[in-house]
């Protein structure tokens, strides 16, 4: 007979069990599985597994509320917050909306958390989405610190953010940032239409090898014979909603070109093979699209500064296309490049004039002036930031003057009570004139702001791979007036990918075998899964 675990240990292990369930999306019924119970008993016979009801109805609710309180404290301490939002339909045809928050801590570290992942049954009209956004913002008390909302380009959510900005003066300064990855996806999707004929032919080849086990086995066999030192590869198909899947399909088929041609020949040409010119076009297409894939991956990072890269990356893609263009030999790949350049000019041509993105680029110590190719774009954002600092200094000076006036009045009313021989009077005889002269000297906010911005610009840029937040962390005291602007600008993420990632995880929670979870349970599990660090 084993002695039962202490109450404190039992509670601690129950919490760790819940943490495992929400982090790994394990079913609550795991505590009823005989194999799991036997395993836990072998590890610690003194520990008594909680019931499924205790876990899901009591402990989950308790820890969810604790996590809510913890995230609320984080949000209250954040000086500036940006949001991302998106929607998703599960395999059960139920719709969900997610909202994530992103901020920079007082010691300049990037922070991110999930605010909401809920089942949404109302129609996705602009009015309804605006109401939902306002509810989330109000619940977390973000009205005075919200700087941007990042969404995809859908008309309903764009209109919803527009309504939010117009509905309340508190939201007039909130910027709507359209997801850069989504916009880039539109550019590439439209351009890829120029290679539809070739893509269709490739898809037929891939589909045949996916449907025929004999063909797939023969392809694997010939790969082992022709490339004995390499792992056999399987063909990839593309997905309509993801343009980079087209790139991956083209890359993979090029990788197995020789074994694939040999397999089709051995099988007596069951599917039409590509011509020499088409193989060449495919190779050139992969070269053209690789930079777009790399940029998509870079801007989709969640725990790093990304909005400040948008101007630089969009310009870099244009440069990449111009560099690749002279080496192209196939008309199909040339047409693709031309279409990509046209699309980027249409959608990214005026990014330097976007005040929000320009400010983020300017305040990123990796870029600053070098982030701009036009002098007008650089001068405009520089003047904008200088004016913002000047206004801030003027406000601070006015408040300080009012405070000093009140203190002087209090001093006058009590002056007769201070002994004439006090140290302060002696000090006043020596330093009084100087102190009063300095006190009445009016600081020129405009000149101070210009000096501060000039000092910031003249500091050497850090490396492209260096952490801009570490740079700011080391200079908080040097650029005190710039710090609030830096936090507001650098907390903005470039894409709505954080919300999309929530749905990837929700898809793991809601599966064909587990499709009857209550909406409230899904909400709590997802909140704890993303913010699991707040489970104590």
Phi, psi and omega in degrees: 000125182265143177290133180298151177295151178296161181301317181297317180292321178299316179295319180297316180291324176299318179295317178296324177296315178298319179300318178297318183296315183282330179286321185257006181054044174279149178288148177297336181288358179301331181289350179259354181285130184298319181297319180293318180298320179295319180297313181296319180296323178293326179288316183208095182297340183279346183271129179256117180300137176289161177285162178300320181296316180299320181293309189276333185258339183241300184294318179301314181296318181296313181290329176297316180294322177297318179294322176301313180297320180295314179294325178297321177296319178299315181295324180290332179275342181288134179280326181215143184223139170246151181241152165237151178212149179200170178232163186203148177246126183282176178293345178268012182056035173255140185264142180230149175237136178238146174226125177245153180242145182223138188204168175242126185290171181298332178259025173057059166239147181281134179235150181210143177204161176269129176263326186204136166217098188231153172287131185239115186261345180286160176295148184273057175278163179299320180298313182295318180292324176297317179298318180294317178299316181296323179296314181296315180298318179292320181299321181266004175056053183254008186306320186269354184235001179283127182250333183200152173236124183256126181221173171282190186267010181302141185296323185292316181287328176296316178294324180297316178295321177299317178296321180298317180296326184273340188282336186213135180298334180295337184256003183295331179272359180281126182268147173259116180253122178277132184309120182295321180296322179292318179295319177297322177299319178296319179300311184288319180301318179291321180291323183294342177300337180289343180248023185302318182298314179293319180297320179298320180294319178295318181297325178295319178297313181297316181298321180298315182287337175282330184271335183255113178292328178295314180295318180297319179294319180294321178297317179296319180297315181290329175296318180295326179286316186276334181224071187297339182264007182240149178288129178301142182247150176257148179291148179249145175254160180266164180241136186303320187277352184233108184296327183291345174292332174294318176300312182295326176295315180293319179299315184292317182292329176291326180295330183248027185306307185294309177299326180293313178300319180295320181295316180298322179292316180297324181276009177066044173052060179288343179218149184290127179274163180282150176279169178302318181295323180290322175298319179296318179298318180299317180296320179291324178297319179295324178295320182292319187275342182303316179300326180291323177294317181296319180293319178302317179295319184292317182282349181272001177298139187260327186252039177209165181289125182231327184301327181290349180269347190301312180299315181294315184290321178296320177292324179296324178293320177298315178300318180299316180297319179294326178289323182284327188309312183296337183273354183283140182242349185252138182297327180295313181290328177295318179295322178298314181297317179300317181293322177297316180296320178296317180295319180291323178297321181292317188263335184243002186301327185251027185295327181295338179271356176285112188301320183294311181291322179296319180294319179296318179296316181297320185274001174272115185295353173281335190242296183047236183294329183289352177280357184237139177261339179256136178295326181293321179296317179294313182297323181297312182289327178297316178294322180298315181289320178300317180296320180296318179292319179300315178297321180295317179294320180296318179296315180297319180296320179295317179294322179294320180296318179296320180295317180294323180297319179295320180294320179297320179297318179295323180294317180299318184291341182246004188298324183294342182276347183275127179301141182295337184269007183295157181298322183298325179290320178296318179296325180293325178298327183274311190252354188306312183300316181295314182298321180291325178295316179294322184296324183270354180291126183269121179284137179275104184301321182296314181294320179295319179296316179297319179296318181294315180295320179297318178298318179297315183294323186283347175293144180298141175294147175274171181292154183300328181268358178284161182272113180296331180289328176294322177299313180293324180300324182279350186233023181302318182284331181289319184242052184305321183286337180273338186304313180300320178295321179297316180297318181294323185277320187274351178278351183279130177269153187278342186223167174266016181303322178306321177290322179295325179294328177301319182287329174299320179286322179296327177296333175284328180285316181263107183234177180299328180273344182224079186238016181240020178294140178292147181303322180295320179294317178300317180301314182289318181297316181294321179297315180288327179299314182284321182257035187301336179298342181270003175273114181249000000 
